Amino acid sequence: MADLDFDTNPRYKMNGLPDAVKMNQLQNLLHDALISTEHVQQCAIVRRKDCSVRASSVGFNLYHDQVQILLDSFKNPPQTREEGIYFDDRQFKCVRADKTSIYGKCENRGLILVKTLTLLVIATYSDSMYPSVCVEAVEKLEH
């Protein structure tokens, strides 16, 4: 996901545009690339440096502490695989954890985390959705 670096990649430079316009473009990216698949329930793009939410789907509210916990789960993938991930008042069993991707499952919900050089992409899915489509859509953002 190194290409999805909105701060330094010239492809995403939008000189002279207000932050509100840039944020709207990120909202559109989330909708067009993830929500429109109908296999992503909620999603967000977070800047890792300061845990600030750059864009999120409607009603998906993340707080600094939540984001920091998710980012910390990348520090020790074996421990994350063993202990799981606590998110949204639930303990998710870790299905996969490596230096760039973490997948979690809890009852009828799933959590996908993908880390880039500067960003964290967070997505959730429900039991009526295909996890593989959610994973593919989130992971595809890197290309």
FENPE-V17533 format. One record per pair of residues at least 12 apart in sequence whose ideal C-beta (glycine too) atoms are under 10 Angstrom apart, sorted by the first residue. I is the first residue (numbers start at 1). GAP is how many residues later the second one is. If there is no record, write none. Layout:
i->I gap->GAP
i->I gap->GAP
This chain:
i->1 gap->99
i->1 gap->100
i->1 gap->113
i->1 gap->114
i->1 gap->115
i->1 gap->116
i->1 gap->117
i->1 gap->118
i->1 gap->119
i->1 gap->120
i->1 gap->137
i->1 gap->138
i->1 gap->139
i->1 gap->140
i->1 gap->141
i->1 gap->142
i->2 gap->98
i->2 gap->114
i->2 gap->115
i->2 gap->116
i->2 gap->140
i->3 gap->113
i->3 gap->114
i->3 gap->138
i->3 gap->139
i->3 gap->140
i->4 gap->25
i->4 gap->41
i->4 gap->110
i->4 gap->112
i->4 gap->113
i->4 gap->114
i->4 gap->115
i->4 gap->117
i->4 gap->137
i->4 gap->138
i->4 gap->139
i->5 gap->111
i->5 gap->112
i->5 gap->113
i->5 gap->114
i->6 gap->16
i->6 gap->19
i->6 gap->20
i->6 gap->23
i->6 gap->39
i->6 gap->41
i->6 gap->48
i->6 gap->49
i->6 gap->110
i->6 gap->112
i->6 gap->113
i->7 gap->40
i->7 gap->42
i->7 gap->47
i->7 gap->110
i->7 gap->111
i->7 gap->112
i->8 gap->109
i->8 gap->110
i->9 gap->108
i->9 gap->109
i->12 gap->13
i->12 gap->14
i->12 gap->17
i->19 gap->35
i->22 gap->32
i->22 gap->33
i->23 gap->22
i->23 gap->30
i->23 gap->31
i->23 gap->32
i->24 gap->31
i->25 gap->30
i->26 gap->18
i->26 gap->19
i->26 gap->27
i->26 gap->28
i->26 gap->29
i->26 gap->30
i->26 gap->93
i->27 gap->18
i->27 gap->27
i->27 gap->28
i->27 gap->29
i->27 gap->30
i->27 gap->31
i->28 gap->27
i->29 gap->14
i->29 gap->16
i->29 gap->25
i->29 gap->26
i->29 gap->112
i->30 gap->12
i->30 gap->13
i->30 gap->14
i->30 gap->15
i->30 gap->24
i->30 gap->25
i->30 gap->26
i->30 gap->27
i->30 gap->28
i->30 gap->30
i->30 gap->91
i->30 gap->93
i->30 gap->111
i->31 gap->12
i->31 gap->24
i->31 gap->26
i->31 gap->27
i->33 gap->88
i->33 gap->104
i->33 gap->105
i->33 gap->107
i->33 gap->108
i->34 gap->23
i->34 gap->78
i->34 gap->87
i->34 gap->89
i->34 gap->100
i->34 gap->103
i->34 gap->104
i->34 gap->106
i->34 gap->107
i->35 gap->22
i->35 gap->23
i->35 gap->88
i->35 gap->102
i->36 gap->101
i->37 gap->86
i->37 gap->88
i->37 gap->92
i->37 gap->93
i->37 gap->96
i->37 gap->97
i->37 gap->99
i->37 gap->100
i->37 gap->101
i->37 gap->103
i->38 gap->87
i->38 gap->90
i->38 gap->91
i->38 gap->92
i->38 gap->95
i->38 gap->96
i->39 gap->71
i->39 gap->84
i->39 gap->86
i->39 gap->87
i->39 gap->89
i->39 gap->90
i->39 gap->91
i->39 gap->92
i->39 gap->93
i->39 gap->94
i->39 gap->95
i->39 gap->96
i->39 gap->97
i->39 gap->98
i->40 gap->17
i->40 gap->70
i->40 gap->72
i->40 gap->83
i->40 gap->84
i->40 gap->85
i->40 gap->86
i->40 gap->89
i->40 gap->93
i->40 gap->94
i->40 gap->95
i->40 gap->97
i->40 gap->98
i->41 gap->16
i->41 gap->18
i->41 gap->19
i->41 gap->68
i->41 gap->69
i->41 gap->82
i->41 gap->83
i->41 gap->84
i->41 gap->85
i->41 gap->87
i->41 gap->88
i->41 gap->93
i->42 gap->14
i->42 gap->15
i->42 gap->16
i->42 gap->17
i->42 gap->18
i->42 gap->19
i->42 gap->20
i->42 gap->46
i->42 gap->69
i->42 gap->80
i->42 gap->81
i->42 gap->82
i->42 gap->83
i->42 gap->84
i->43 gap->12
i->43 gap->13
i->43 gap->14
i->43 gap->17
i->43 gap->69
i->43 gap->78
i->43 gap->79
i->43 gap->80
i->43 gap->81
i->43 gap->82
i->43 gap->91
i->43 gap->94
i->43 gap->95
i->43 gap->98
i->44 gap->12
i->44 gap->13
i->44 gap->16
i->44 gap->17
i->44 gap->18
i->44 gap->23
i->44 gap->75
i->44 gap->76
i->44 gap->77
i->44 gap->78
i->44 gap->79
i->44 gap->80
i->45 gap->71
i->45 gap->74
i->45 gap->75
i->45 gap->76
i->45 gap->77
i->45 gap->78
i->45 gap->96
i->46 gap->16
i->46 gap->18
i->46 gap->20
i->46 gap->21
i->46 gap->22
i->46 gap->24
i->46 gap->25
i->46 gap->67
i->46 gap->69
i->46 gap->72
i->46 gap->73
i->46 gap->74
i->46 gap->75
i->46 gap->76
i->47 gap->20
i->47 gap->71
i->47 gap->72
i->47 gap->73
i->48 gap->19
i->48 gap->20
i->48 gap->23
i->48 gap->26
i->48 gap->67
i->48 gap->68
i->48 gap->69
i->48 gap->70
i->48 gap->71
i->48 gap->72
i->49 gap->69
i->49 gap->70
i->50 gap->14
i->50 gap->17
i->51 gap->12
i->51 gap->13
i->51 gap->14
i->51 gap->15
i->51 gap->16
i->51 gap->17
i->51 gap->18
i->51 gap->19
i->51 gap->20
i->51 gap->69
i->52 gap->12
i->52 gap->15
i->53 gap->13
i->53 gap->14
i->53 gap->67
i->53 gap->69
i->54 gap->64
i->54 gap->65
i->54 gap->66
i->56 gap->66
i->57 gap->65
i->57 gap->66
i->57 gap->67
i->60 gap->28
i->60 gap->62
i->60 gap->63
i->60 gap->64
i->62 gap->25
i->62 gap->26
i->62 gap->58
i->62 gap->60
i->66 gap->20
i->66 gap->21
i->66 gap->22
i->66 gap->56
i->67 gap->53
i->67 gap->55
i->69 gap->16
i->69 gap->17
i->69 gap->18
i->70 gap->15
i->70 gap->16
i->70 gap->17
i->70 gap->32
i->70 gap->34
i->70 gap->41
i->70 gap->43
i->70 gap->45
i->70 gap->50
i->70 gap->52
i->71 gap->42
i->71 gap->44
i->71 gap->49
i->72 gap->13
i->73 gap->12
i->73 gap->13
i->73 gap->14
i->73 gap->19
i->73 gap->21
i->73 gap->24
i->73 gap->29
i->73 gap->31
i->73 gap->40
i->73 gap->42
i->74 gap->23
i->74 gap->24
i->74 gap->25
i->74 gap->26
i->74 gap->27
i->74 gap->28
i->74 gap->39
i->74 gap->41
i->74 gap->46
i->75 gap->24
i->76 gap->21
i->77 gap->17
i->77 gap->19
i->77 gap->20
i->77 gap->21
i->77 gap->22
i->77 gap->23
i->77 gap->24
i->77 gap->25
i->78 gap->16
i->78 gap->19
i->78 gap->20
i->79 gap->15
i->79 gap->18
i->80 gap->14
i->80 gap->16
i->80 gap->17
i->80 gap->18
i->80 gap->22
i->80 gap->24
i->80 gap->33
i->81 gap->12
i->81 gap->13
i->81 gap->14
i->81 gap->15
i->81 gap->16
i->81 gap->17
i->81 gap->21
i->82 gap->12
i->82 gap->15
i->83 gap->14
i->84 gap->13
i->84 gap->18
i->84 gap->20
i->84 gap->21
i->84 gap->22
i->85 gap->12
i->85 gap->17
i->85 gap->18
i->85 gap->19
i->85 gap->20
i->85 gap->21
i->85 gap->26
i->85 gap->28
i->86 gap->18
i->86 gap->20
i->87 gap->17
i->87 gap->19
i->87 gap->22
i->87 gap->24
i->87 gap->26
i->87 gap->35
i->87 gap->37
i->88 gap->18
i->88 gap->21
i->88 gap->23
i->88 gap->36
i->90 gap->14
i->90 gap->16
i->90 gap->17
i->90 gap->19
i->90 gap->21
i->91 gap->13
i->91 gap->15
i->92 gap->12
i->92 gap->13
i->92 gap->14
i->92 gap->15
i->92 gap->17
i->92 gap->18
i->92 gap->19
i->92 gap->21
i->92 gap->32
i->93 gap->12
i->93 gap->13
i->93 gap->14
i->94 gap->17
i->95 gap->15
i->95 gap->16
i->95 gap->17
i->95 gap->36
i->95 gap->40
i->96 gap->16
i->96 gap->17
i->96 gap->39
i->97 gap->16
i->98 gap->17
i->99 gap->16
i->100 gap->13
i->100 gap->14
i->100 gap->15
i->100 gap->16
i->100 gap->17
i->100 gap->39
i->100 gap->42
i->101 gap->12
i->101 gap->13
i->101 gap->14
i->101 gap->20
i->101 gap->34
i->101 gap->37
i->101 gap->38
i->101 gap->41
i->102 gap->12
i->102 gap->13
i->102 gap->18
i->102 gap->20
i->103 gap->28
i->103 gap->31
i->103 gap->32
i->103 gap->35
i->104 gap->20
i->105 gap->20
i->105 gap->26
i->106 gap->18
i->107 gap->20
i->108 gap->17
i->108 gap->18
i->108 gap->19
i->108 gap->20
i->108 gap->21
i->109 gap->15
i->109 gap->16
i->109 gap->17
i->109 gap->18
i->109 gap->20
i->110 gap->13
i->110 gap->14
i->110 gap->15
i->110 gap->16
i->110 gap->17
i->110 gap->19
i->110 gap->20
i->110 gap->21
i->110 gap->24
i->110 gap->25
i->111 gap->12
i->111 gap->13
i->111 gap->14
i->111 gap->23
i->112 gap->12
i->112 gap->13
i->112 gap->19
i->112 gap->22
i->112 gap->23
i->112 gap->24
i->112 gap->25
i->112 gap->26
i->112 gap->27
i->113 gap->25
i->114 gap->21
i->114 gap->24
i->114 gap->25
i->114 gap->26
i->114 gap->27
i->114 gap->28
i->116 gap->25
i->116 gap->26
i->119 gap->22
i->121 gap->16
i->121 gap->17
i->121 gap->18
i->121 gap->20
i->121 gap->21
i->122 gap->16
i->123 gap->12
i->123 gap->14
i->123 gap->15
i->123 gap->16
i->123 gap->18
i->125 gap->12
i->125 gap->13
